């Protein structure tokens, strides 16, 4: 009987020591999962609504026409050439002036 008592006593001591080393459980953590899922779903819906709104506004703004203005006059001081290029008087990618 003494062995059984000492065995029970050792088992009880092990349970107490292992329980004290484990961190205590928080009671509010189990209900936070539901709130996180709700918040995630809410913000996912808000994100999709924002994407749809921005897409519609972009199509609307890009479908409108824009004004075309007259071409500004050719100012001579914008095309100063102190020496000629090896390929001629005009730049490689400039439109050649039309002579009438």
C-alpha positions in Angstrom: 0.0 0.0 0.0 2.9 2.3 0.7 4.2 1.8 -2.8 0.8 2.7 -4.3 0.6 5.8 -2.2 4.1 6.9 -3.1 3.3 6.2 -6.8 0.2 8.3 -6.6 2.0 11.0 -4.8 4.8 11.1 -7.5 2.2 11.2 -10.3 0.3 14.0 -8.6 3.5 16.0 -8.1 4.4 15.5 -11.8 1.0 16.8 -12.9 1.3 19.9 -10.6 4.9 20.7 -11.8 4.0 20.2 -15.5 0.9 22.4 -15.1 2.8 25.2 -13.5 5.4 25.3 -16.2 2.8 25.7 -19.0 1.7 29.3 -19.7 -1.9 30.0 -18.5 -4.5 30.0 -21.3 -6.2 33.3 -22.1 -10.0 33.2 -22.2 -10.4 35.9 -24.8 -8.2 34.3 -27.4 -10.8 31.8 -28.5 -13.4 34.4 -29.4 -10.8 36.6 -31.3 -10.7 34.1 -34.1 -14.3 34.8 -35.0 -13.6 38.6 -34.9 -10.5 38.2 -37.1 -12.5 36.2 -39.7 -15.2 38.9 -39.7 -12.7 41.7 -40.1 -10.8 39.9 -42.8 -14.0 39.3 -44.8 -15.1 42.9 -44.3 -11.8 44.4 -45.6 -11.7 41.9 -48.5 -15.1 43.2 -49.6 -14.0 46.8 -49.2 -10.9 46.1 -51.2 -12.8 44.6 -54.1 -15.3 47.5 -54.0 -12.4 49.9 -54.2 -10.8 48.1 -57.1 -14.1 48.1 -59.0 -14.7 51.8 -58.3 -11.2 52.8 -59.4 -11.5 50.7 -62.6 -14.9 52.4 -63.5 -13.4 55.8 -62.8 -10.4 55.1 -64.9 -12.5 53.9 -67.9 -14.7 57.0 -67.6 -11.7 59.4 -67.4 -9.8 57.7 -70.3 -12.9 57.5 -72.5 -13.5 61.3 -72.4 -11.9 63.3 -75.1 -9.1 65.8 -74.5 -8.5 69.1 -76.1 -6.0 69.5 -78.9 -4.1 72.8 -79.0 -2.4 74.5 -81.9 1.3 73.6 -82.3 3.5 76.3 -80.8 5.7 78.3 -83.1 9.2 77.1 -83.8 11.5 79.3 -81.8 14.9 79.6 -83.3 16.7 79.8 -79.9 15.6 76.2 -79.2 17.7 74.9 -82.1 21.1 76.5 -81.7 23.7 74.7 -83.7 27.3 75.9 -83.1 28.7 73.3 -85.4 27.1 70.8 -87.8 26.4 67.2 -87.0 28.3 64.6 -89.0 25.0 63.5 -90.6 23.9 66.9 -91.7 22.3 70.1 -90.3 19.3 68.5 -88.6 19.2 66.1 -85.7 18.7 62.4 -86.3 15.2 62.3 -84.9 13.9 65.8 -85.7 11.3 66.4 -88.3 12.7 68.3 -91.3 11.2 71.7 -91.8 9.0 72.0 -94.8 10.0 74.7 -97.2 7.1 76.2 -99.2 
